[in-house]
């Protein structure tokens, strides 16, 4: 199922941890709707602007999969409202700055960044 021009449900629900542990990581309809919104408002605009593949390291996580990776019990990943992304050749700080300057979002976390 495509969520946008360049993002699929399979891509946004992939979890090596869930697969390894036999955890069902299937989102419900509400989470799928949230993932579509995430693609429309953030991921696809990022892809369109930079013109490069956006690697999704983690997006939807079932509560069990989220717990297995040590995620917060209130993580937006469990609602389909978060994605950890990167773009080869684009500094994470530059990506975060572009998102801050150009997109409508609820929360932006730049992990492991030091100046």
C-alpha positions in Angstrom: 0.0 0.0 0.0 1.4 3.4 -1.0 1.0 6.2 1.5 2.4 8.8 -0.9 4.4 9.0 -4.1 7.6 7.7 -2.6 6.6 6.0 0.7 4.9 2.7 1.4 3.2 1.2 4.4 5.7 -1.7 4.3 8.6 0.8 4.5 7.0 2.7 7.4 6.2 -0.4 9.5 9.5 -2.3 8.9 11.1 -3.3 12.2 14.1 -5.6 12.4 13.5 -5.9 16.1 9.8 -6.9 15.7 10.8 -9.5 13.0 13.6 -10.9 15.2 11.3 -11.2 18.2 8.2 -12.4 16.3 6.2 -9.2 17.3 3.2 -8.2 15.2 3.9 -4.6 14.0 0.7 -4.1 12.0 -0.8 -0.6 12.6 -4.5 -0.1 13.0 -6.6 2.1 10.7 -6.0 5.2 12.9 -2.2 4.7 12.8 -2.3 4.2 9.0 -4.2 7.5 8.6 -1.6 9.1 10.8 1.2 7.6 8.7 -0.5 9.0 5.5 -0.6 12.5 7.2 3.1 12.1 8.2 4.0 11.3 4.6 1.9 14.2 3.2 3.1 16.8 5.6 6.7 15.8 6.3 8.3 12.9 4.5 7.1 13.5 0.9 7.9 17.3 1.1 11.4 16.4 2.4 11.9 13.9 -0.5 10.6 16.4 -3.1 12.8 19.2 -1.8 16.1 17.3 -1.5 15.4 15.0 -4.5 17.1 12.1 -2.8 15.9 8.9 -1.1 14.8 9.4 2.4 15.8 6.5 4.5 13.2 5.7 7.2 15.1 4.0 10.1 11.9 3.7 12.2 8.4 4.9 11.9 5.4 3.0 13.2 6.1 0.7 16.1 3.4 -1.3 17.9 3.5 -0.8 21.6 5.2 -4.2 22.0 7.9 -3.4 19.4 8.3 0.1 20.9 9.0 -1.5 24.3 11.4 -4.0 22.8 13.6 -1.1 21.5 13.3 0.8 24.8 11.0 3.5 23.5 8.9 5.7 25.7 5.4 4.4 26.5 4.0 7.6 25.1 6.0 7.6 21.9 4.4 9.1 18.8 5.9 6.1 16.9 3.1 4.0 18.4 0.5 6.3 16.9 2.1 6.5 13.5 3.0 10.1 14.0 6.8 9.9 14.1 9.7 8.8 11.8 13.4 8.6 12.3 14.9 9.6 9.0 18.2 10.5 7.2 19.3 11.3 3.7 22.7 10.2 2.4 24.8 13.2 1.7 22.7 15.6 3.8 23.8 16.5 7.3 21.1 15.8 9.8 21.4 19.3 11.2 20.7 20.7 7.7 17.8 18.4 7.2 16.3 19.4 10.6 16.8 23.1 9.8 15.0 22.8 6.5 12.1 21.0 8.3 12.0 23.7 10.9 11.9 26.5 8.3 9.5 24.9 5.9 7.1 22.3 7.3 4.2 22.1 9.8 5.0 19.5 12.4 4.5 18.8 16.1 7.9 17.7 17.3 11.4 17.6 15.8 14.2 15.8 17.6 17.8 16.0 16.3 19.3 13.0 18.1 23.0 12.6 18.9 23.9 16.1 17.5 26.8 18.0 18.8 28.2 21.3 17.3 
